[in-house]
Amino acid sequence: MLVPDPKVVRKLLTRYATLRIAQAERERQETTRELDDVTYTLCVMMSAADIHEAVARADALLLEAARPAETAPADDGEEGLRLAG
């Protein structure tokens, strides 16, 4: 399964929230059309059936991306041996 780029997902979530606020303040046809486009894109990108599921999956993806990567010990062939110093 392909994993969306967290930066792109974050940008789409921000745009979605901004458009929802704009529409709540003043409903306009242009805003509705753009909100529909962003909603569709988020749903497709997150493989979700509806926007609520897409937002939940996007949030989970961003949380996972924010976690520090587990660093494996460097494989230098020394297996923990230290140089005399």
C-alpha positions in Angstrom: 0.0 0.0 0.0 1.3 3.4 -0.9 1.6 5.9 2.0 0.8 9.5 1.2 3.4 12.1 1.9 2.6 13.6 5.4 3.4 17.1 4.1 0.8 16.8 1.4 -1.8 15.4 3.8 -1.1 18.2 6.4 -1.6 20.8 3.6 -4.9 19.2 2.5 -6.2 19.0 6.1 -5.4 22.6 6.6 -7.1 23.6 3.4 -10.1 21.4 4.3 -10.4 23.1 7.7 -10.0 26.6 6.2 -12.7 25.9 3.6 -15.1 24.5 6.3 -14.7 27.7 8.3 -15.1 29.9 5.3 -18.3 28.1 4.3 -19.7 28.4 7.8 -19.0 32.1 7.8 -20.5 32.7 4.4 -21.7 30.1 2.0 -20.5 30.6 -1.5 -20.7 28.4 -4.6 -17.0 28.7 -5.2 -16.1 27.7 -1.7 -18.5 24.7 -1.9 -16.9 23.5 -5.1 -13.4 23.8 -3.7 -14.4 22.1 -0.5 -15.9 19.2 -2.5 -12.6 18.9 -4.4 -10.5 18.8 -1.3 -12.9 16.4 0.4 -12.7 14.1 -2.6 -8.9 14.3 -2.7 -8.6 13.5 1.0 -10.9 10.5 0.7 -9.0 9.1 -2.3 -5.6 9.8 -0.8 -6.5 8.2 2.5 -8.5 5.3 0.9 -11.6 6.3 2.9 -15.3 6.0 2.2 -16.2 9.4 3.7 -14.5 12.5 5.0 -14.8 11.6 8.7 -12.8 8.4 8.0 -10.3 10.3 5.8 -9.6 12.9 8.5 -9.2 10.1 11.2 -6.7 8.3 8.9 -4.9 11.5 8.1 -4.6 12.3 11.7 -3.2 8.8 12.4 -0.7 9.2 9.6 0.5 12.5 10.9 0.9 11.2 14.4 2.9 8.3 13.1 5.1 10.6 11.0 5.7 12.8 14.0 7.1 10.0 16.1 10.9 9.8 16.2 12.2 7.0 14.0 13.6 4.1 15.9 17.3 4.1 15.2 18.9 0.8 14.6 22.5 0.5 15.8 25.0 1.2 13.1 26.2 -2.0 11.4 29.9 -1.3 11.3 30.8 -5.0 11.8 32.3 -4.3 15.3 29.3 -5.6 17.3 29.7 -3.1 20.1 33.5 -3.3 20.4 35.1 -0.1 21.4 38.4 1.2 20.2 41.1 1.8 22.9 41.4 5.4 23.5 
